Amino acid sequence: MSVLRLAFHKVFKSKWKIHNVLVVGTDSNAKLIYSSIKRIDSLKVIGFLDHDPKRIGVPVGSPCVVGIYSDIESVINKFNVGKVIISIKNPDKFLLRKAISYKTQGVEFYNMPSFYEAITGKIPTESIDESWFIDHPLAGLSTNIYNRKIKRFVDVVLSSFQLLVFLPILLVVALAIKFSSKGPVFYRQKRVGLNGK
């Protein structure tokens, strides 16, 4: 699997489109999102926006502050920004209006917790508030009987296929266990299962 990933990466890396990313904010959340993005080859953080003009040019990680919040339009145009991550709580109306305006032109806007979850699969619990729970469905609550039956079917089919493929190896392992140690090949233990059974 590792060799296939490396080969895929080498062959297709040059064909990937690099998306320039602008981060609005310079706090610990902005640094967290930057450290996560820099591992992704298709994303490049071009800089940060801050509320204080004196911080322009100050490095935040590797890139630096390239402007203040009101410069968002000129920065997006100058650096051909494709994604903007809002890493500040309660953005003002100016930023929200610019977000709506540029979204119609194809620029993608994200809040920090949602983008972080999308690229890492984790939720930054220290960065979310009560409104996050309103905007995001809780995984696992929307499952229904059809989802469960499809999952069960896929599990059985894949397990059966894997069992057939690995049966010769499993037989050799079972014999090795039997000859090298006392007791049964299979370890059994009672445990609480579905619905308390």
Backbone torsions as a table, in degrees:
resi	resn	phi	psi	omega
1	MET	NA	-41.8	179.3
2	SER	-63.6	-41.6	179.3
3	VAL	-63.8	-42.2	178.6
4	LEU	-62.7	-41.7	178.6
5	ARG	-62.2	-44.2	179.8
6	LEU	-63.7	-41.5	179.6
7	ALA	-64.4	-45.2	178.8
8	PHE	-60.2	-45.0	-179.8
9	HIS	-60.0	-43.6	-177.2
10	LYS	-68.1	-40.7	-176.6
11	VAL	-72.7	-42.7	-170.7
12	PHE	-101.6	-6.4	-176.8
13	LYS	-57.3	-42.1	-177.1
14	SER	-68.3	-19.3	-177.9
15	LYS	-93.5	-8.3	179.8
16	TRP	-73.3	142.0	176.1
17	LYS	-85.5	128.6	178.5
18	ILE	-86.3	123.9	178.2
19	HIS	-98.7	124.2	176.1
20	ASN	-77.2	132.5	-175.6
21	VAL	-117.8	135.3	175.1
22	LEU	-114.1	131.5	179.0
23	VAL	-108.1	123.4	178.0
24	VAL	-93.2	109.9	-176.3
25	GLY	123.3	158.2	-179.0
26	THR	-136.5	14.7	-177.2
27	ASP	-80.3	-168.3	-178.0
28	SER	-62.3	-31.3	177.1
29	ASN	-65.4	-40.6	178.9
30	ALA	-64.3	-40.5	178.3
31	LYS	-67.0	-36.8	178.4
32	LEU	-64.9	-44.0	-179.4
33	ILE	-67.4	-36.7	177.9
34	TYR	-64.4	-44.6	-178.9
35	SER	-64.2	-27.5	177.4
36	SER	-78.8	-38.6	-177.3
37	ILE	-70.5	-35.3	-172.4
38	LYS	-65.7	-12.8	176.3
39	ARG	-85.7	-7.6	-176.3
40	ILE	-101.9	118.3	-174.7
41	ASP	-64.9	-28.6	-175.3
42	SER	-85.2	-1.9	179.6
43	LEU	-121.9	139.5	179.4
44	LYS	-136.9	117.2	177.5
45	VAL	-77.2	118.9	-178.6
46	ILE	-89.7	-16.7	178.5
47	GLY	161.4	-174.7	-176.6
48	PHE	-127.0	155.3	171.3
49	LEU	-111.2	141.7	-179.5
50	ASP	-131.1	162.2	179.2
51	HIS	-79.4	-19.5	-174.1
52	ASP	-101.5	116.7	179.6
53	PRO	-59.4	-25.3	-178.5
54	LYS	-69.8	-16.4	-177.9
55	ARG	-89.9	-2.6	178.1
56	ILE	-61.9	128.5	-177.5
57	GLY	94.7	-11.6	179.2
58	VAL	-76.8	126.8	-179.8
59	PRO	-69.6	140.4	172.8
60	VAL	-124.9	92.1	-168.5
61	GLY	79.9	-128.5	179.5
62	SER	-89.6	-53.3	175.6
63	PRO	-74.1	170.8	-176.0
64	CYS	-121.7	179.7	175.8
65	VAL	-72.6	122.5	-175.7
66	VAL	-104.5	-1.9	179.1
67	GLY	172.8	-178.3	175.9
68	ILE	-102.7	173.6	-174.1
69	TYR	-54.8	-39.3	-178.1
70	SER	-70.5	-10.5	178.4
71	ASP	-87.6	4.2	-171.3
72	ILE	-55.1	-39.9	-177.7
73	GLU	-64.9	-48.0	-178.0
74	SER	-67.5	-34.6	179.5
75	VAL	-68.8	-42.3	177.9
76	ILE	-59.3	-44.5	-178.9
77	ASN	-70.4	-41.5	-176.5
78	LYS	-65.1	-43.3	-174.7
79	PHE	-101.0	7.7	-179.5
80	ASN	51.7	53.0	-176.3
81	VAL	-71.5	132.8	179.2
82	GLY	-103.9	-23.8	-179.2
83	LYS	-137.1	136.4	176.9
84	VAL	-122.9	128.4	179.1
85	ILE	-110.7	118.4	178.2
86	ILE	-85.6	108.9	-175.8
87	SER	-107.8	23.6	176.9
88	ILE	-120.6	148.0	178.0
89	LYS	-82.9	144.3	178.3
90	ASN	53.7	62.8	176.6
91	PRO	-62.4	147.7	-176.5
92	ASP	-75.7	174.5	-175.7
93	LYS	-63.7	-33.0	179.4
94	PHE	-59.7	-49.1	179.7
95	LEU	-63.4	-40.2	-179.9
96	LEU	-65.2	-39.9	177.5
97	ARG	-64.3	-41.4	178.8
98	LYS	-65.7	-37.6	178.8
99	ALA	-61.7	-45.6	179.8
100	ILE	-63.8	-42.6	-178.9
101	SER	-62.8	-46.4	-176.5
102	TYR	-78.1	-24.5	176.5
103	LYS	-62.8	-34.0	178.0
104	THR	-70.7	-15.7	178.6
105	GLN	-100.2	6.8	174.5
106	GLY	99.8	-2.8	177.2
107	VAL	-80.5	131.9	-177.1
108	GLU	-93.7	132.3	178.5
109	PHE	-114.8	137.5	180.0
110	TYR	-135.7	149.6	166.5
111	ASN	-86.8	157.4	-171.2
112	MET	-59.8	-48.2	-177.8
113	PRO	-60.7	-41.0	-178.7
114	SER	-66.0	-42.8	-179.0
115	PHE	-68.2	-41.0	179.3
116	TYR	-61.4	-41.8	178.4
117	GLU	-64.3	-39.3	-177.9
118	ALA	-65.1	-37.3	-175.6
119	ILE	-93.6	-18.4	-178.0
120	THR	-116.0	-18.2	-175.9
121	GLY	77.9	8.3	-179.9
122	LYS	-120.2	156.7	178.1
123	ILE	-108.1	123.5	178.1
124	PRO	-76.3	90.1	-170.9
125	THR	-59.2	-29.5	-179.4
126	GLU	-75.4	-8.9	-175.4
127	SER	-108.3	0.5	-178.4
128	ILE	-108.2	155.9	176.0
129	ASP	-125.7	-170.5	-175.8
130	GLU	-61.9	-32.7	-177.6
131	SER	-64.9	-26.9	179.2
132	TRP	-60.5	-38.5	-178.4
133	PHE	-69.4	-25.5	177.3
134	ILE	-74.9	-40.1	-175.6
135	ASP	-80.3	-18.5	-173.7
136	HIS	-121.6	128.0	175.7
137	PRO	-69.6	146.4	177.8
138	LEU	-83.7	123.2	-177.3
139	ALA	-61.6	139.7	176.0
140	GLY	99.0	-20.8	-179.1
141	LEU	-83.7	-20.1	-176.1
142	SER	-94.8	7.9	179.9
143	THR	-71.2	146.1	177.7
144	ASN	-129.9	-178.1	-174.7
145	ILE	-63.1	-32.6	-179.6
146	TYR	-69.6	-41.8	177.0
147	ASN	-59.9	-43.6	-178.5
148	ARG	-65.8	-40.4	-179.4
149	LYS	-67.5	-40.4	178.2
150	ILE	-64.5	-44.4	178.9
151	LYS	-60.8	-43.7	-179.8
152	ARG	-61.9	-43.1	179.8
153	PHE	-61.6	-46.8	-179.8
154	VAL	-63.5	-41.9	179.0
155	ASP	-59.3	-45.0	-178.0
156	VAL	-66.7	-44.4	-178.6
157	VAL	-63.7	-48.3	-178.9
158	LEU	-65.4	-40.9	179.5
159	SER	-63.4	-41.2	179.8
160	SER	-64.0	-42.8	179.4
161	PHE	-63.0	-45.9	179.6
162	GLN	-64.7	-36.4	178.6
163	LEU	-62.3	-42.3	178.4
164	LEU	-64.4	-41.1	-177.6
165	VAL	-67.2	-42.5	-174.3
166	PHE	-95.8	3.2	-178.3
167	LEU	-55.0	-46.2	178.6
168	PRO	-58.7	-41.5	179.8
169	ILE	-66.8	-42.0	-179.7
170	LEU	-62.5	-36.9	178.2
171	LEU	-64.1	-43.4	178.5
172	VAL	-63.6	-42.8	179.3
173	VAL	-63.9	-42.7	179.5
174	ALA	-60.5	-43.3	178.1
175	LEU	-64.1	-42.1	179.7
176	ALA	-62.0	-41.1	178.4
177	ILE	-64.3	-44.7	-176.7
178	LYS	-62.8	-40.6	-177.7
179	PHE	-80.3	-23.0	-173.9
180	SER	-100.5	-12.8	-179.2
181	SER	-148.9	158.4	179.5
182	LYS	-80.2	161.6	176.5
183	GLY	92.1	177.1	-176.9
184	PRO	-73.4	160.5	177.3
185	VAL	-69.4	-40.7	-177.2
186	PHE	-95.3	130.9	176.5
187	TYR	-88.4	128.5	-178.7
188	ARG	-121.3	142.9	178.6
189	GLN	-156.0	137.0	178.1
190	LYS	-77.2	132.2	178.7
191	ARG	-138.6	156.1	176.2
192	VAL	-75.6	130.3	-178.2
193	GLY	-115.2	-151.7	-176.9
194	LEU	-59.9	134.9	179.8
195	ASN	59.0	29.8	176.5
196	GLY	75.7	11.4	-179.0
197	LYS	-84.0	NA	NA
